[in-house]
């Protein structure tokens, strides 16, 4: 006879069963802890469900009473322990007010290699030193929405599975494959060697209008290279590109933030 799992009430914020959820606002701690322990956080009902649909295994779930009914089917089918806590306890454990009322500790899966990602893609984003988690999440959401096939990351890019990245992407990080280029910027040579035309997005005066270049690349494989806000792409990354491209600006605006610029550029290279 199979019994239906039931959430386990927990009232002590120091309970070791809640260790995965401790100090979620401590970015330095979570950057060390999560990849090393093979876990990440999914926050909110939609994101948790998308992570499960994408095949990520659930380690445990933390729920406040208000969300127990909404997540009942997940409780019954996940096979993972579920801990029921009051909102005050959740805040003491995590370090912030968990207003979505549901958190899940998920297990990571091995990343594809850069070569594997390059082999099956036609349109890719390549990010250099984008280390703000919000920007990474927003770029992934735009890339998924606008039909890109994957994302390549420089070694110093932020973790797409960090809680903030996952939340901002609304789970798009689960549906879009990504890999890291371990050698930077030398790994960009692997991109061009795989048959991609590497376009570097920059406000540089030498850059060409991205719409014109995208029209030229309609039948080519394209990788769009983007840098962090502020400094933008490094000189070595720009030198590795086949073509410098820009988004024309008006009213004295010289640039967009990386997430907005990425969305415009993704549309240009997929709609051409």
Secondary structure, DSSP 8 states (H G I E B T S, - for coil): -------EE---TT-GGGGGGTTTT-HHHHHHHHHHHTEEEEESHHHHHHHHHTT--EEEEEE-GGGTTTTHHHHHHH-SEEEE--HHHHHHHHSS--TT-EEEEEE------HHHHHHH-SEEEEEES---HHHHHHHHHHHHHTT--EEEEETTS--TTSHHHHHHHTTHHHHS-EEEESSTTTTHHHHHHTTEEEEEE---TT-EEHHHHHHHTTTSEEEEEEEBTTTBS-HHHHHH-SEEEE----TT-----HHHHHHHHHHHHHH-
